[in-house]
């Protein structure tokens, strides 16, 4: 079956995808295999093996996704379990344990009070007694938001437990794996002790697979330029390590060539565990080990078969690997480069450019699904960065690691040299980023567009390989136009959206007009950290991901209802990272707050009674009538029509202001009411509700907030008048999708 293992691998992949996508995928795979057999492209043994692989992986996916037994939540519980997947950083200790039945995986975390805190006896394979209470991981509650619950479930983890103190855990025993991980922990501590903090973080990331200490701004910078693969141990690292060790052991005559092969085989079997067990590391190590075995026993096997066998083996060992982005990137890039090896016929530089281009092209849909944007210039940045990190940085970091124990002072000197060179390279990347970062924010790519993209990519590579340059050029142009089409899709849609984001204890509404005539925000709440200091969490984790998922990089305007942090705290980051035309405020707005925003953004005071006429939309200001010397009472009260419904946005006004609105606007009615002050009992008077006669109420409040919002009194008032209530604390984000004069409300949470 030499040269046919990729068929088995594709059949296995199809079986797994059939469960997560649709059962019809399995039928397509079986029909495809039958056609291959009918046309005599494959023999019966291969047909049988591939069909069995497809069915087995399909069945395993169903069993693996079944909900585990229900365990008691938020109640004291004691677990006795051997632990695995142990990870320790300066900030936290984390590992996986099992319940009493051994069928339910639990993520256990302890956040350190002091940097050098440790648990006596804690190691992989140790038997631990753990006390605490179980919780279910938090799901995403907004479109575009990272779904931690889904991420853990893809790894077979359904519960988490946070240790409150070190007395809640005691461990005994260990295993050979535990001894290896102890060596890893010792290595991490050694780097912290001997090397400067910059070099230590890079050695830990590039040699031991521990990237938690890398500078967050550097990680973000590398993500923007599609350089994140450099920060993770990959096939490039494994190949370099193997080549360097082979050279040193043989040229220095430490080992014979025969013994060097066996040493490398053992090293590659152990190193992935030491490096954190990432799928991309296992993929690379198993590939090299398989090739070494084939060479040792003189078995000729095509590289495509080697990749396919490793692919199947990893999925047999852990099917959850399929959902790991590093696994997907690793196999896609490796497969694409190997299948296109005949494309590289020019000089080293041109081959490097072609390799970088093809790597970026093949992972583009996956990259967009993760970050919702692509950077067209990242190919050139990779052309600059990859040679430096491949031929200078990684060998130097490996040498520093080898010298840490025998020659620590020399290792520290080399570390200073690395720090100087690496910081210079990073500054160059930062400078390029400041003048040339022009991302295409595509939003979420529909499945059909992704499949079309891969089809055109295959045609492009085929035409280029066969020397049909003119046809390849046309395919290349079509390839470029596909993500561009995704960017333009919203401009062809007649559907508009009003989204109440689940921002916690605050307000943030996003209004997207049909045909992308405009994007507006009403408030953009900030967040407060554990130390009660403002943070960018709401912007980074909720607002920005939502806008990017929708393909939005330009905000036409923001209405800032008043100057409280839970309404305007993220406006500064919005004006800094996105183009914002203007911010409208009350004439009584605290102007000192506007100093926090980008100076290029116009700040426009808005007078009561003034109607703003925008392309495809009108909105009128009803209040405040006078300066009441209080931000809440000076909130903007806005009236508009969207999707055939009348809307009233009330900021944080109180009952006194509501009564003034009744007196000023005796005929005012509203189908949709944004409930004032997050449902506080200081707002939403019964008389106000009777006057407006709303059908729908929107309440933006945080889960288990310390204010008790929304007030039971307010909820009762709304229910008594048969008003449907949408709440972010129970429904997550709430979206009103409309076309013309009709629309539908829907919650993000089921």
N, C-alpha and C positions, 0 to 999 in steps of 0.2 A: 504493500500500500504506500510505498514511497512516493511522495509528491501529491498525496491525496488527503493528508491529515487536516488540511484547512477546511475540507468539506465536513469532517466530523466536528471541527471547532465551530463552524458556522451553524451546523445543526444544533449543537448544544446551546449556542448563544440564542438561536431562534426559540428554543424551548423555554429558556429563561424569560425572554422578552414577551413571549405569548401570555404569560401570566400578568405582567405589569402593564402591557399595552392592550392586547385583545387576543382572544382564543384563535381568531382567524390567522394570526401569524404562524401558529403551529401547523395549521392546515396548509398554508403556503409553503412552509418548509418541507412537509411530507410530499406535497405535489411536486415540488422542485426536485427532490431526491428521486422520485419515481420517474420524472422526465429524464434525468441524468442516466438512470438505469435503462430506460426504454431506448434512448438514443445511443446506448453502449458507451457512454462516457465514463461510467463506473461499473464495477463488477458487483455481484450479489453480496459478497461478504462486507463490502464497504457500505452498500445500501442498508444492510441489516445493522451494522455497527452505528451508522449515523442516525438511523431511525430510533434505535434504542437510546442513544445519547440524547436526542431531542426530547423523547418522552420522559426519560429519567430526570433530566434537568427541569422539565416542565413540572413534573410531580414534586420534585424537591423544592421548587420555588413556591408552590402552593402550601406545602407543609411549613416552609420557613417563614411565610408571611402570616400564619395563623396567630391570632391573639393568644398570649400565654394565660395561664390561670390568673384570676384576679387576686391580688394581694391587698391587705388592708393599708389604706393611705392615712398619713398624718397621725398614726398611732405608734407608740413605742414597740419596737420589734428587735429581736436579737437574731443575728445570722451567724452560722458557723460554716465557713466556706474556704476552700483554697482559692487563691486570687491569681489573676492573670492580667496581662496588658498593663503592667505597672509603669507609670510615668511620674517622674518627680522633677519639678522646677523650683526656682527660687520662691515662687508665689504659692504653689499648690502641690499636693500629692493626689494622684488619681489612679484608680485601678478598677477592674471588673470582678464582681463576686457573683455567687449563685444563691438562690433561695434554698430552702430545706429539701425541695424535691429535685433540685439540680437542673430544672428545666427553664428557669427564668434568670436572665442575665440582668445585673444591677450595676449601674455606674456609681461608684463611691468616690467622693471628693472631700478633701480636707484643705481649706485655705489657711496657709500658715500665718501665725501671729508674728513669728520671727523667721528670718531667712533660713537659719540653719536648723530649724525644727525637724525632727525625724521620728519615725515610729520604730521602736525597738523590735527587731526580728522581722520587719516587713520586707518581703522579697517575693519574687514570682514563684508560685508553687507553695508558698507558706500557708499554713492553716490558721485562719484568723477568726476571732470572735468579735463581731461588730455590733454595736448598739446604736440605734437611731430610729428615724421614722422615714418611711418611703414616700416619695412623691413621683408623679408622672412628669416627664420633661415637658417644658412649655412648648406648645406648637406656635407656628407663625400665626399672627393675627392680622396681617396686612399683606396685600399683593406685593410681590417682590422681596419680602422680608425673608431672611435666612430662617429655615424651619429646623430648629434644633431637634425637635421631637422626631421628625421624619428622618433626619440625619442619623440619629441613634437607632431608630427602628431598622434602617437599612443595614445596621451592624448587628441586629438581633438583640438590642438593648431596649427594654420597655419601661424600666423604672430607674430612679436615681435616689441616692441617699447622701446627704451632706453631714459629715462629722462635725460636731460642735467643738470638741476638744480631743486631745490625744488619749484621754482616759477612756474614750468610747471604743477603743480597738486594742486588742492584744494578739500577738502572733507568735507562733512557734514553727520550727521546721523550715525546710527550704528544698530546693531541687537543683539539678545541674543547670537548668535554665536560670534559676534564681541566682546562682553563683556568677553566671555570665552577666546578668543585669546588675549585680553588685559591682562587677568590674566596670561596667558602663557608668554607674553612678560615681565610682571612684575616679574615673577618667574625667567626668564633668567637673568634679570638685577640684581635681588637679589643674585643669585649665583655668578655673577661676582664681586659683592660688598663684599660679606661675605667670600667666599672661595678662596683658592689659584687657580691659573689659570689651573693647571692640574686637580684638583678635580672638578672645575666648569665645565670644558669641558666634563668630564665623567658624571656628574650629568645631564647636559643638553642633552647629547646623550641618556643616559639609562633611564631617567625619562621623559624628554620632547620631545624626538625624534629629537633634533637639534644637528646634528653631524658635523656641519661645522667648529667648533672650535677644533675638535680633531687634534692632531699632525698628519701631512700628512705622516710622516715616519712610525708612528704606524699603521695608516690605511693601508698603503702599506704592512707592515709586516703581519698584520692580513689577508689581501687578499691572500698573498702568501701561508699561512698555512690554508686556508679555515676556518678562524675564524671570518669572517666578520659578520656572523649571531649574534655574541656576541655583536657587536657594534650597532645593530638595535633592537628596541623593538619587541619582538616576543611572541609567545605563552608561552614560559618559563617565561618571565617577567610578563605577565598578570596573570598566575597561581600563581606565587610567591606573587605578589602584593595582589591578592585576598585572598590567604591563610594567609598572614601576617595581613591584615586588619581584616579578620574574627576572627583570634586569639585574636588580641588586643581588638576589640570591644566586643567580648563575654567574654573573660577571665577577662577583667577589668570591666565587667558588665556595660559598657557604653550603650549598646543596648541589647535588647533581641535577641535571635536567629532569630525569625521571622522578626524583624525590621532590623537586620543585613543583611538578604537576600535581603530585599527591598533596603537598602542602597547600597549594592554592585551592585544591578541591575542598579540603577541610576548612580552609579560611572562608571560602565562599559559602559553605554550609552554615558557618557560625556568624559571619559578619552581619547578615540581614537582621538577626536578633539583636545584636549589639547596636545596630543603626536604627532601631525603633520598629522594625517589622513592617515598613511601608510596602505596599504591593509592588511599586515600581522597583524597589530594591530587590525583592524576591524574584521579580520577573528577570531582571538583569543577571542576578547571581545564578539562577537556574539555567538561563540561556548559556552562560559561559561554562557552567558545570556540564551541561549536556554536550556541548561542543567538545569539551575536553575528553569526556567519556567516548564519544564517537571517534575522536582522533586516536585515543589510546587503543581502542579495539578495531580500528581501521574500518569503521562503518560509514558509508557515504549517505548523508541525509540532507536534502535541500534545506536551506535556511528557513523557508516558509513552513516546512514541516516542523522544524525545531520550535519556531514561534508558536505554532498551533498546539504542539504537545505541551509546552509550558503553559499556554493559555488554559487548556483543559485541566492540567494538573492543579493549577492555582484555584480554579473554580471548584474542583473536587474538594480540595483542602478547606476552602472557605468561599461559598457562593456569594457572600456579601461583598467580596472584592469587586464584583461587577459594577457596584454602585459607587465605588471609590473613584473620584475624579483623577487621581494619580494613576490608577490602573488603566482607565480609559485613555488618558493622554499617552501613557507609555506604550501601550500596544498599538494605538492608532499611528503614532509617529514612526515607531519601529517598522510596522508593516508597510507604511507608505514609502519610507526610504528604501527598504529592501526591494519592493516591487518596482521602484523607479530608478534602480541603480544604473540602468543603461542610459538614463538621461544625462548623466554627468560625464561629459566628454571634453570639457574645456580645462582651463587652468585651475589651480588650487583655489584662487579667490572666487572664480566663477562657480566652482562646485560648492564652495561654502555659501555663496549667495543663493544658489539654487536649493541647497539643503535647507537653509533658513526659510526661504520662501515656501517650499513644500510643507515644511513642518508647521508653519503658521497657517497655511491654507487648510491642512487636513484637520486641525483642531479648532478651526474658527467657529463652527456651530456649537461645540462644547463650551468654548470660551465665552461666547455670547450668552449661552444658557446660564453661565455662572455670574457674569458681570454685566450683561446687557449692553456692552459696547465693544468695539474693536478699534485698534489703532493702526491705520494703514502704514505708518512709518516704523512700526515695530520690527519689520524685517531688517531694515537698515541698522536699527539699534542692536539687534541680535548679531548682526555682522560685526559690530564693534565690540560687543560685550563677550560673546562666546569664546573667541580666541584668547582674550585676556584670562578669563576664568578657567578655560580648559588647559592652556599651556603654561600659565604663570601661577594663578591663585591656588588652584586645587593641588598641584604638585607641592607648592610651598606650604600649604596647610597640612598636607600629609607628612611632609618632612618635619614640620614643627611638632606634630603629634608623636612621631617616632622618637624625637629627641626629648620629649617632656620628662621622661624618667631617667635616662642615662645622663643627659646634659641639659638640665632645666634652665641654666643661665643662658646658654646658647640659644635654646628654644625661645626664651623671652626676647633676646636680641633680634632673632628672625621675625618674631611676632611684631615688634615695633616697625620693622621694615615693611611687613605686610600691611600693617595699619596705615602707614604713610601712603603706600601705593594704592591701596583699596579706597581710602578716603578721597584720594585724588580722582580715581575713576568714578566714584559715586558723585563727586562734585561736578564732573563733566556731564554725567547723566542728568543731574539736577538742572544744570544750565540749559541743556538741550530741552528738558521737560518744560522749563519756564518760557521758552520761545517757540517750541514746535509741537506741543501736545494738542493735537486737534482730533479728538476721538469721534468716531461715528457711533452715536448712541442709537442702536437699532431697536431697543426694546426686546421683548421676548420673541424669538423666531418660531413661527408656527411649524409643526412637524412636516407639513407638505413642502415648505420652503427649504427646510434642512435636507430632506430627501432629494429634492431637485438640485440643491447645491452639490451634494456628493456625486450625483449622476453626472453633472457637468464637469466636476473635477476629474472624474475618471476619464471622460472623453477628452478633456484638455491634456492630461498626462499621456494618454494613448496617442493623440495626434502629435504631440511634441516628440515622443519616443520614436515614432515612425517618420519623423522629419517633415511632416506636413505643417510647416510653420504658419502658413496663411490660415488654415483651419484652426490651428492651436491659438492663433491670435484672436479669432472670433470667439472661440470657447472661453478664452481668458477675459474678453470684454463681457461676455455673458455672466461669467463667474463673478466679476466685480459688480455687475448690476443687480445680482440677487440680494446681497445685504442692503444695497441702496434701495431696492424695492421694498424691503422691510421697513426702512426709514420712512418711505413715502406712503405706506399703507394707511396711517391715520388720516392723511390728507384726502383720502378717497372715501372715508367712512362717514355715513350720515348719522352715526350714533355719538351722542355726547354723554358725559359722565359727571356726576357730583359725588365725590367720595369723602366721607367722614372717616379720616384715618384714626386708627386706634393708637393714640399718642400717649396713653396713660392719663395722668391728671392734667389735662390741658386740651386745647383746641387746635385742629388743623384740618381744613377743608380744601379739597382740590377740585376745581371746576374746569372740565375740558369741554370746549364747545365742539359741535359737529364740524367735520372737515378741518379740524385743527385750526379754526379761526382764532382761537385764543386759549391760553392756559392761565388761570388765575387761582390764587390762594386766598382764603380768608383765614388769617392767623397761621402761625407755624410755631408751635410750642417748643420751648427748650426743655432740658432735663436737669435734674439735680442729682449729684453723686452722693455716696455714702457719707461724705464729709460736709454735705449741704452746700457744696460749691457747684456752680453751673458746669455742665458738660455738653459735649456734642452728640451724645448717644442717640437722642431722638432723630437728629438729622442724619447721622451715619447709618443707623439701623432701620429707620422707618421711612423718613421723607425722601431721602436721596434714592434708596432702592426702589421705592414706588415710582418716582419720576422716571428713573432709568428703565424700569420694567415697562413703562408706558412709552418709552422712546422720547422723553421730554428733556431738552437741554436749555430751553428758553422759557422763562416765565414772563408773561406779558405784564402782570401786575399782582401786587399783594395788598390786601386790605388788612391793616393792623388795627384791630378793634380798640385795643388800649395797651398801656405800657407794662403790663405784668409779664413776668418771665414765662408763665404757662400759656401765653398767647403769642409772644414775639421772640422767644429765646433762640429760635433757629433761623430767624430772618438774616442775621449776620452771615451765617454759613451759606445760606441760599444766595445772597448777593455776592459772596466771595467765589463760589464754585460754579454758579450758573449765571447766565445773563438774565438780569431782572430789570425790566424797563422802569418801573416806578413802584413806590410804596405810598398808598394813600392812608392818611391818618385823620383823626379829629383835629379841629383847630385848637382843641384844648389838650392835645397830646403832649406828654413830657418830651420836649425836643432833645434833651440830653441823651435819651435812649437812642435817638437816631444817629448819634455819633459812632455807634457800634457797627453801622452798616457801611457797605461799600460806597465810597464817595461818588462813584459814577452812577449810582442809582438815584433817580429823582425822588425826593420826598415831597408829596403834594398834600397840603391841608384840604380837607373836604368840608364844605359848609352844609348845614342842615337844609333839606329841601332840594338840594342840587341833584339832578338826574344825570348820570354818566351814560353816554351813548357810545358803546364800543361795537366793533364789527360783529354783528350777529347776537348782540346782547345789550340789555339796558338794566341798570341798577340804580336805585334811589336811596338817598340817606334821609332817614326819618328822625334821628336823634344822634347826639345830645343837643338840647336847646340852649344850654348855658353851662358855664364852667362850675362844676360842683366840687372841685378841689379833691376829687377822689377818682382814681383810674377806673374802677369798676363802674361807677355811676356815669363816667364820661365815655363809656363804650359806644362804638358805632352800632347803630341799629339800622339794618339794611333790608330793603324790600326789592324782590325781583321775581321774574317769571322764568321758569326753566322746565322744559318738557311738559308743558301744559298745566303746570302747577305753580301756585304762588308760594313764595318762600319768605320767611322772616328770620333773619339772623340777628341775635340779640346780645352777643358778647356776654358780659357779666353783669348786666343791669339788674337792679333789685325791684321790689314791688312798687316802690315810689315812682320809679321811672316808667314802669308798666302802666300805672294809673295816668301819668302824664300823656303817654302815647294814646291811651283810650280817649282822653279829652281832646287831644289835638287831631286825631284821625278817627272820628266816630264811625265811619263806614269801612274801616280797615278789616280785611279778612285775610287769612293765610291758610293754605292747604298744608304746608309743612312748617313747623316751628322748631328752630334750633333753641332748645330749652336753655334759659339763662343760667349762668354761673354753675354749670356742670350738674344741675339738678339740686342745687342748694335750696333749703326752705326759705331763704331770703328772697327767692324769685318765684316766678310761675304761680302767681295768684289765681285762685279759681275764677275770679271776675275777669281776669285777663284772658283765660282760656275760653270762657263763655262768650267773650267779645270777638275773639279771633276765629273760633270754631274750626280749629285745625283737625285734619284727619290723621296726621302723622307727627310724632315728636322725635327729635334726635337729641340724644344725651351723650356727651363726650365726658367720660369719667374713668379714672383708673381702677383696676381691680383692687379690692380690699383697701381702698384709700382711707387715710386716717380721718378724713372729714365725714365719712359716711355718705358720700354722694353716690347716686342720687338719693335724696331724702325720701323715706317711706311716705311722708305727707304729700310730696310732689307726685310720686308714682301713683298714689291712691287717687289724687285729683285727676290725673291723666286717664287712668283706667275708668273712673266713674263717668267720664264723658266719652267713653268708647274711642279714645285716641290710641292708635297703634304706636308702641314705643320701640324704638331701636336704640340699643345701648352698646357702646364700645366695650364696656367691661364684661358683657355676656355674649355679644355678637361679633366682636372684633370689628374690623373696618366694615362700614356699611356703604354700599354703592347703589346709586340711583342711575341706571342706564336708560337713556331716553332717545327717542327719534321722533321728530315732529312734536306733536302734542300728547304723546303717550310715553309712559316709562314704567319701570319696575324697580322696586327696592329689593336688595338681596344682601344677606350678611356674608362675611368672609368665612366665619366659623359655621360648621354645620349645626 
